Amino acid sequence: MPRPRSEKARQSVLEAMRRALAADGYEAVTIEGLAESAEVSKQTIYRWWPSKAAILGEALLEGSLPGAEVSVPMTADLGADLRAWFSVMSDGLARPEGMALARALIEVTAADPELGLVLNERLAAPIREWVAERVSRGRADGDVRADVDAAAIADQFIAMASYSALIGQPLSAGRVEETVVRLLRGIAG
């Protein structure tokens, strides 16, 4: 029988992951470094987690999600708001730590699909809420057709952010503009 987790040791490892991520980025995180920082053995870590991706996933689920607190104010201009959202997302991915975190989340999802779904839903929820509110305002203003599915639009936002992270290139101003123009053409009231 494996020994039960020590909650103190578990929290120490999760906090060590958060500190390492903030200080050096995900690529620099090692199991050895986490063990040293958390003052536990590597065996303890491997007994509880199969990979550093699993540790990251748990640390993010139980702690704050870097970048999740970003909010984009809404104005009377739907196009400007969409451009602003894409620009904020792209600015986050332009920072090395933002790109590293996004890629780490992709790795977590690939390594543990169940954890990845939970974590991605947590990350996607604020995006879906923002898009639903913005589309609702657009409908009320007559800028967006009544049959537009806000969840489908949000999924496109999330897909573009994920693709940008996967290829390691934030969206250029030109790509943002082209995306917003085409999106507005498709949902216009």
N, C-alpha and C positions, 0 to 999 in steps of 0.2 A: 504494500500500500504506500503510495506517495504521501509524504508529509503534507499536512495542510499548510496553505500559505500563511505566512506571518503578515498580518495587515500592515504592520510598521515597515517591514522590509519591502512589501509590494508598493506602498506609497513612496518609499524612498527611491525605488527604481523608476517609478513613473515621474517623480519630480526630477530625478537625474536626467531622464529623457527630455523633459521640457527645458531644463537648463542647457543641456547640450545642443538641442535644436536651436534655441535662441542665440547661443554663443557662437556656434560653429557651423550650423546647418546640418541637415540630415545625412548628407554624404560623409561627413566626418565622424558621425556617431559610430562607436564600436561597442560590442558587448563588453570587452575588457574595460573600456572607459566608463561605461555605465556601472559595471560592478564596482570599480574603484570609487566612483563618485557616490554611489549608494551605500558603500561599505557592506556589500554582500559578495558572495562568491559567484563566479561565472556559472557554476553548477546550479546555484539557486535560480539564476535567471533562466537558464536553459530548461530547468525543471518546470517552470511556469509559462514560458513563452517560447515558441519555435523559432522566432526571428526578431530582429530589431523592428521590422515592420509591424509585427503584432504588438510590441511594446508601444510603439508610436500610436497605433490605433486605439489602444486602451487608454493611453495618456491623454489623447485628444478627446475621447468620449467622456472621460471623467473630469477633464479640465476645460480651460477656455480654448477656443479654436482661434488661432491667430488669423486675423483678417475677417473673421465672422462679424465683428462689430462695425464693419464699414457700412455706412449708410449713404445713400445718394438722395439728396433732396429732390422733391418733385416740384416742377414749375408748370406753367400753363403751356409749355412747348414740349409736346410728346417727343419729337425728334431730338431736341436738345437733351431731354432726360435719358433717352436711350444711348445717345453718344456719351453722356456723362457716365452712365453705368459701365459701358464697355471701356471707357478710358480709365475709370477707377480699377476695374479688373485688370486691365493691361498694365497699369502702373504697378499693381501688386506683383504681377508676374515678371516685371522688369527688374525687381529687386532680387538678388541671388537667393535670399532666404525665402521669398515668396515662391520662386520657381522650384526650389528644393522641396518645400513643403508640398506643393501641388504634385510634384513627381512622386514624393513619398506616399501621398494618398493614393495615387494610381498603383503604386507597389503594394500597399496594404490591401487594396481591392483585389488585385491579382492573387496575392498570397492567401487571403482569407475572404472569399466572396461574401460570406454572411456578415462579418464585421465591416467589410467595405460597404455593403448596402446600408447598414445602420449609420455608419459614419457619413457616407455621402448624402443620406437623407437629412441628417442633421445639418450638413453644409448647404444642401439645396433648399431647405425650408425657408431661410430668409430671402433667398433669391425668388422663390415661388411667391412668397408673400408680397415682395416689392413689385414683381411683375403683375400679380393679380390686382393689386391696388392701382398700379399705373394704367393697366388696361381698363379697369373699371372707370377710372377718371376719364380715360380717352373715350369710352362709350358715352358717358354722360355729356361730354363736350362735343360729341358727334364726329370725333376724329378716328374712332375705331368701330368697325362693323360689329353688330350684336352677336354674330355667330363665331367670333374669334375666340379660340380656346387659350386662355391665359397660361394654363399648364403646358401646352405645347410650345408657346413662345418662351416660357421659362426654360424648358428643356433645351431649346436652341441656344439660349444664353449659356447654360451650363455646358452644353456640348462644345461650344466655341471656346470657352475658358479651358476645358479639359484638353481639347486639341492643341491649343496654344501651349499648355504646359507640356504635353507629350512631345511636341516637336521642339520645345525649348525656345520659342519665339513669341514674345508678346505681340498683340495685334498692333499693326502700324496705324497711324492716323488715317491713311488711305483705305485700309481694310475696314476700320471702324465705320468710316463714312459710307463705303460701298454696302456694308452689311445693313446699316440703318436705312439707307435709301431703299434697298430691296425689301426689307422688312416692312417699312411704312407702305410701300406699294402694295404689299400683300394683305395688309390688315386695314387699310384706309376705309373710312366710313363713306 
